[in-house]
């Protein structure tokens, strides 16, 4: 079963391909997604990498958490389930 990792403090120059290449050093990458601001389309500095197994995910955490990547020390840990968010009363 695949395991999803949170990756923070990512360089704004990074691409999803860069993340896939890096994390493939720890095992098989199922997907890599960098999060963009909905209004501007600019990267927000974090994303998610899905590894094919929990063992590979743990290996990635130990290999990359705190590692310098594109001149920034990235944060890597197991992603928590997304919390349900309430509507903020915007346009409907």
C-alpha positions in Angstrom: 0.0 0.0 0.0 1.4 3.4 -0.9 2.2 6.1 1.7 1.9 9.8 1.2 4.6 12.1 2.5 4.4 15.8 3.2 7.4 17.8 1.9 7.8 21.4 3.2 10.3 24.3 2.6 10.6 23.4 -1.1 12.4 25.9 -3.3 10.1 27.9 -5.5 12.3 26.9 -8.4 11.6 23.1 -7.9 9.4 21.1 -10.2 7.4 17.9 -9.7 10.0 16.2 -11.9 12.7 17.4 -9.5 10.9 15.9 -6.6 10.3 12.6 -8.4 13.9 12.3 -9.3 15.1 13.1 -5.7 12.6 10.7 -4.0 13.3 7.9 -6.4 16.6 7.5 -4.6 14.6 6.0 -1.7 12.3 3.8 -3.8 9.4 3.9 -6.3 7.6 7.2 -6.5 3.9 6.8 -7.3 3.3 10.6 -7.6 4.7 14.0 -6.8 2.5 17.1 -6.4 3.6 20.7 -5.7 0.9 22.9 -4.3 0.2 26.2 -6.0 -1.7 29.2 -4.8 -5.2 29.2 -6.4 -5.2 33.0 -7.0 -1.7 33.5 -8.4 -0.7 30.1 -9.6 2.7 30.5 -7.8 4.2 27.6 -5.8 3.4 27.7 -2.1 6.7 26.0 -1.0 5.2 22.6 -0.1 3.9 19.5 -1.7 3.3 15.7 -1.4 5.2 12.7 -2.6 3.5 9.3 -2.7 5.8 6.3 -2.3 4.8 2.8 -3.3 5.3 1.3 0.2 5.5 2.4 3.8 9.0 1.0 4.0 10.1 3.2 1.1 8.3 6.2 2.7 10.2 5.7 6.0 13.4 5.4 4.1 12.7 8.7 2.3 11.9 10.4 5.6 15.2 9.3 7.1 17.2 10.1 3.9 15.7 13.5 3.1 14.2 15.2 6.2 16.5 18.2 6.9 18.5 17.6 3.7 19.6 20.5 1.5 17.7 20.5 -1.7 18.0 23.5 -4.1 19.6 25.5 -1.3 16.8 24.8 1.2 16.6 22.3 4.1 13.4 20.4 3.2 11.0 19.0 5.8 9.8 15.4 5.1 7.3 13.5 7.2 4.3 11.2 6.8 1.3 13.3 5.6 -1.7 13.6 8.0 -5.2 13.0 6.6 -6.7 16.3 5.3 -9.1 17.9 7.7 -12.5 18.8 6.6 -12.7 22.6 6.2 -15.8 24.8 6.6 -17.0 27.2 4.0 -15.7 30.7 4.5 -18.8 32.4 3.2 -17.4 33.3 -0.2 -19.4 33.6 -3.4 -21.6 30.6 -4.2 
